[in-house]
Amino acid sequence: MNGPGPLGTFLLARRARLRPEDVGLRDFGPRRRVAGLRREELAQLAGVSVSYYARLEQGLSRGASAEVLDAIGRALLLDGHEREHLDRLAEAARHTPRMRRPRPEKLADETRDLLRAVDGVPAIVLGRRTDVLAWNTLGHALLAGHLDVRAPDDPARRPNMSRMLFLDPHCRALYADWKRKARAVVGNLRVAVGRYPDDALLAELIGELTMKSEAFVKLWRDHRVTPCEATCYELRHPVVGTVTVTQQALSVARSPEQVLTVCTTPAGSPSETAVALLRQAAAGR
């Protein structure tokens, strides 16, 4: 194995984020030469030997037990999402993943029916790599009206929400707090990489964003693991102005790797009125 690998890199990043006082240790001030906890401090908190923990970070040990992972997760103060991610990385480290180029994702007829049924709110269907598999008229008008509405129908032309957020100026300008949205998308990509370590197309997407976006590189190095579930965002839409929406990611029962993302607004709010105006404008086009 070359380098620490995803498991070792994740452990190192989480350890670097912890301060001694976070875990009840004394901080010796300027004499501390490392960011975060030392390896020996983390090993002591987890109840494992320093040499064993060092081998985990260096990618030299692949067989960490569930009990050891539990202890390390507690020592690193991992939340539930991060703990699940640690398990996935450890499982992947036990095997040598063989990169495979998967077939283009397909949209089930039942999912297309579901998308049509929620036509009253902006909605899109995203695949495991955040490719846009489909969107309804309002979803397209709200999030990517400058793109061809038919693009998701062709696997070779499908927009990718992560790529758009970091590389498309229109999408970057859409979010008033772009950094918060970008952090959420990167956290979601971290989850995907843990779940699908052998997905060559996902690896290519991460590589492309790393090469083309310094902002992505900075966030990717942080190793946050945060699935996009339900978050409120203020949008600065070029047609209807400021719109505040709650983006909710709902699992698709027929295709567990896909999510239906809907954008809702509070009843009677100016944002609801703005979306209604957008619906009229989209219908006119």
N, C-alpha and C positions, 0 to 999 in steps of 0.2 A: 504494500500500500504506500503510495507517495503522499507525504504530508499528513496532517492530522485528520483529514476527511471531514465530512459534515458534522459528525458527532463531536470530535475533538474541538472543532472550530466553535461549535455552539457552546460547549462547556467553558471554553476559554473566554468567550464573549460575556457569558453570564457571570463568570467569576470576576471579570474586570469591572462589572457594574456594581458590585457589592462593596460597601465601605465597612471597615471593621466594626464601627458602631452599629451598623445595621444588624449584626449578629451577636452583639454583646461582647466584642473584643476591644482591647485597648488599642488606640491609635498612637503610634510613636512619632507623629508629625512628620517633619521634613526628612527624617531618616528612612522613611518608607520609600522604596525605589520602584515599586510596581503599582500599576493601576489596579485598584480593587484589592481583593484578598490574595494572599500568597497561596501557592499550591498546598503547602503543609498545613495552613490554617483551614483550608477547605476540607482537606483529608481528615483532619482532626474532628471537625464538626460532623462529617459524614461517618466517622468511625471506621475508616479504611486506611490502609498504609499509604504513605506518600508515594512510594514507588508504583503501587498499583494505580493510584489516581493519575500519576504522571503518564503511565502507559496509555490510559484511556484518552487523555488529552492529546497525546502524540500519535494516536491511531495505531498503537502497537498491541492493543488488547480489544478483542471483539466479543468476549463472552460475559459481559456484566450481567449478573442475576437481577431479578426483579427487586429483591431486597436491597441490593446495592444501589440500584437506580432510584428506589424510594428514598434511601438515605441521602444520596447526592441531591435529589430534587428538593428535599427539605432543607438541606444545607444551603442551597442556592436560592431558597425562597421562591421557587417556581410556582406560578399560578396553574390553574387546571389545564389551560391550553398549552402552556409551555411544558407541563409534565407529560401530556399526551405526545407532544412533539419529540420530547426526549426518548420516549419509548419507541416511536417510529424510527428515529435515527439509530437507536441501538439495535433494533431488529434489522435494519438495512445494513448495518456494519457487520453483522454476522454472516452476510452473504456478499459475494462480489456481483454487484448489479451489472447486467448486460444491457447496454443502451439499445432500445428498440424504437423504431420509427412507427408510431401507431397510425392507424387509419384515421382519416378525418372524422370528427365527431358528427353524429347525426341527430336530428331532432325528431323525436317520436311524434306520431300523429296526435296522441293524447296531450302531449305538451303543447303542440301548436293550438289545439282546441282550448287549452287552459289559457294560453296567451290571448287568444281571441276573446275569451270570456271576461278578461279583466281590461277590456278596451277602454274603460272609463278612466283608468289611471296610467301614467307612463310606466312601461314595463319592458324588460329585456331578459333574454335567457343567455346565461354565460356558461361556457364549458369549463373543463378542469384547468385550462391554461388561460382563462379569462377571455377566450375568443367569444365574439358576439355571434351566437348561433341563430338568433332571431330577435326582432323587436317589434312592438306594435307601433302604430303611427305616432302616438304621443311619446313613447319612449325614444323613438328616433328624433322627433322634433325637439325634445327637451335636452337630450344628452349629446346628440351628434347630428344636428340638422344640416351641417355643412357637407356631410358625406352622402353617398348614393344610398337611398333607402333599400335598394335591392342587394347591396353588397354581401350581407350575411348568407344569402342563398348560394353563393359560390365559395366553396372552401378555399380557393386560391385567393379570394379577395376579401375574406372576412376581416372586419376590423377586430382589433384586440384592445380591450379596455386599458390594460396596463401600458401597452405601447403608446396608446393615444394620450394617456395621462402624462407621461413623461416626455413624449416626443412631438405631440401635436399642440401647437400654440393655442388653437381654439379651445381645446379641452382644458388646457392648463389655466386659461383665463376664466373658464366657467366657474370654478370653485373659489369662493371668497377666501377660504382658508385652505389653500391648495396643499400645504404641508400636511395638514391633518388627514386629508383624503389620501395623499401619497403614502403616508405612514401606514394607513389601514390597508392599502392595496399591497404594499410590500410585505406586511405581516401575513396577509392572505396567501401571497406567493410562497412564503416560507412554509406555511402549512402544506401547500400543494407539493413542494419539493420533498417534504418529509413523507408524504403519502405515495408519491410516484417517483422514486429515485431513479427508475430506469426509463423515464420518458424523455426521449431525445429531443422532441420538439419543445418541451418545457425547458430543457437545458439550453437550447438554442435561444429561446426568448430571454432567459436570464443573461446569457452571454451578450446578446445584442444590446440590452439595456445597460449592461455594465460598460460596454464599449462607447455608447452614445450619450449617456447621461451621468454627469458627476453627482447630481442629486440622488439618483438611484443608488449609486455606489455607496454614498454616505449612509443612506438608510439601510441598505442591504447589510452593511458591516455591523449594524447595531443588533442584528439577530432577534428582533422582536417577533413574537409569534402571536398574531391577533387576527382571528377570522373576522371577515366582514359579516356582521349579522344585522344589526339595526342601529343606524346612526343618522343624526340630523345634520344637514348641510345647507348652507346658504349659497345659492347659485346666482350668478350674474349673467342672466340670459340675454343674448343680443336682440331678441324680439320683444320679450315681455318684461324685461328688467329683473329686479330682485325677486327671487322665489326661494322660500325655505321649504325643503322637503325632508321627509324621513325615508332613507333608503333601507329597505328590508330585504335580506337575502333568504329565500325560502327554498328548502330542498325539494327536488323533483322526484317523486316516488318512483316513477317509471325509469328514471336515469339518475341514480344517486350521485354521479360525478358532476351533474349539472345543477345550477341554481336559477330560480326565477327571482329577479330583483325588481321590486316595485317601489315607486316613489309616491308617497302619500302626503297629503297636506291637511292641516286642521280644518274642520268644518267651519264655514263662514269666514275664513281668514282671507286676507289679501292674496296670499299665495294660491289659495283655491281659485280665486277669481282670475289670477294670472294664468293658471293652467287651463282654465276654461277658455280664455282668450287665445291661448296657444293652440287649443283644439280647433277653434274656428279658423285660425290662420293656416294650420296644417290641412284642414279640409278644403280651404280655398285653393291651396297649391295642388 
